[in-house]
Amino acid sequence: MSELREGSRLNYEGESSPGNLTHEEIAVGALQCIADAVELMAKSHHGLADDAEVFRSDRDLWKRIAESRGRKILALEGVITKMKESEVKDG
């Protein structure tokens, strides 16, 4: 079967046909090449989909961390404001 695949990749001009492959055999080899390419694309697609899921979960994690730290900063700003106000009253 692999010789059909290789034979379908050759350039044919006129009546000369290396390996004496028929038109149907060349077509079968071409279809096998296409099938191999589609399988590789499917593997790449699955890999990309898995990577996208990892990136989404990382994004969500960092988003939660940023929101948490933002709330912490706001809380500390409130504490600083209260301390300044109490200092003005005391002092």
C-alpha positions in Angstrom: 0.0 0.0 0.0 2.8 2.4 0.7 4.1 2.0 -2.9 0.7 3.3 -4.1 1.1 6.3 -1.8 4.6 7.0 -3.1 3.5 6.4 -6.7 0.7 8.9 -6.4 3.3 11.6 -5.5 5.2 11.3 -8.7 4.7 13.6 -11.7 3.4 11.7 -14.7 3.9 13.0 -18.2 2.4 11.3 -21.2 2.6 7.5 -21.3 5.6 7.1 -19.1 4.4 5.7 -15.7 7.1 4.7 -13.2 6.3 1.4 -11.5 3.5 0.8 -14.1 0.7 2.0 -11.8 -2.8 2.3 -13.1 -4.9 5.4 -12.8 -7.0 3.8 -10.1 -3.9 2.8 -8.1 -2.6 6.4 -8.3 -6.0 7.6 -7.1 -6.0 5.1 -4.2 -2.5 6.3 -3.3 -3.6 9.9 -3.4 -6.6 9.2 -1.2 -4.3 7.4 1.3 -2.1 10.6 1.4 -5.1 12.7 2.0 -6.3 10.3 4.8 -2.9 10.5 6.4 -2.9 14.3 6.3 -6.4 14.4 7.8 -5.3 12.1 10.7 -2.4 14.4 11.4 -4.7 17.4 11.4 -7.1 15.7 13.8 -4.2 14.9 16.2 -3.1 18.5 16.0 -6.7 19.7 16.6 -7.1 17.5 19.7 -3.7 18.8 21.0 -4.8 22.4 20.5 -8.1 21.8 22.2 -6.3 20.3 25.2 -3.9 23.2 25.3 -6.9 25.7 25.1 -8.5 24.0 28.1 -5.3 24.3 30.1 -5.0 28.0 29.2 -8.6 28.6 30.1 -8.1 27.1 33.6 -4.9 29.1 34.1 -6.7 32.3 33.0 -9.5 31.6 35.4 -7.0 30.9 38.3 -5.1 34.2 37.6 -8.4 36.1 37.3 -9.5 34.9 40.7 -6.1 35.8 42.2 -6.3 39.3 40.7 -9.8 39.8 42.0 -8.8 38.6 45.5 -5.8 40.9 45.6 -7.9 43.8 44.4 -10.3 43.2 47.3 -7.4 43.0 49.7 -6.0 46.3 48.4 -9.4 48.0 48.8 -9.7 46.7 52.3 -6.2 48.0 53.2 -7.1 51.4 51.7 -10.1 51.5 54.0 -8.0 50.6 57.0 -5.5 53.4 56.1 -8.3 55.9 55.7 -9.8 54.9 59.1 -6.3 55.2 60.7 -5.8 58.7 59.2 -9.3 59.8 60.4 -8.6 58.5 63.9 -5.3 60.3 63.9 -6.9 63.6 62.9 -9.5 63.2 65.7 -6.9 62.3 68.3 -4.5 64.8 67.3 
